[in-house]
Amino acid sequence: MDLLSPDGGTFFWTVLTFVVLMLILKKYAWKPILKTLEDRENRIKVTLYEAEQSQKDAEKLRDEQARLLEKLRKESADILHQSKLDAENARKRLMEEARLDAEKLIARSKNEIELSKLEAINEIKEYAVDLSIAAIKKAIGESFRETEHFDMIKKSVQELLEKNED
């Protein structure tokens, strides 16, 4: 038997076996294989569709996060700006309070100085009166009544003050 020239009987039985095998495969194996391939194709399509949907959802989430991040940045900038304004207002208020306190302190100090000055002037006047009385007693050598002394000294001090004012 030669391989290049097949025998008619062998050829017939080979073709018949092939056809029978094809019919058996078509009836019992081909449909389940095609169904398995079709199911696999459908699963791949569903998976691709789900992947596309997931990608779209991820893009939506990314866009939403970007908007949210921008909103948060804006809010933080607004909060920072408001904090700066509040701090500036507080600084101005504290400066104004300090200025008012300083003005009150200066006014009180001026009043105290004026009162001290008046007290000192009154003490000097009393001392001048006492000195005048002592000088008059020595100069005159006689004693006046105290009211006369006081009137005389008062008149002298008044004259001195009038001369100093001119």
C-alpha positions, 0 to 999 in steps of 0.5 A: 500500500502506497501512501501517495496513492490511496486505496479506494476502500480505505478512502471510502471508509475514511470519508465515511468515518469522518462524516459519521464522526462529524454527525456525532460531533454535531449532534452531541459535541458541537452544540455544547461547544458552540453554547460554551463559546457563546456563553463565554462571548456573552460573559466577555461582553458583559465584563467589557460593558461593566468595565466601561460603566466602572470607568465612567463611574470612576470618571464621574467620581474623579470629576466630583472629587475635583469639584469637591476639592476646588470647593474645599480650597475656596472655602479654606481660602474664604475662612483664611481671609475671614480669619485675617479680617477678624484678626485685623479687626481685633488688632484695631479694637485692641489698639483703640482700647489701648489708646483710650486707656492711655488717654485716660491715664494721661488725663488722670495724671494731668489731673493729679499733677494739677491737684498736686500743683494746687496743693503746693500753691496752697501750702506755699500761700499758707507758709507765706502767710505764716512768714508774713505774720511772723515778719509783721509781729517782729516789725511792728512789735505789737500783737494784732488780733488773729482776724486782723492778721489774716485780713492784712495777709490776705490783702498782701497776698492778693496784691502779690498775685495781681502783680504776678498776673500782669 
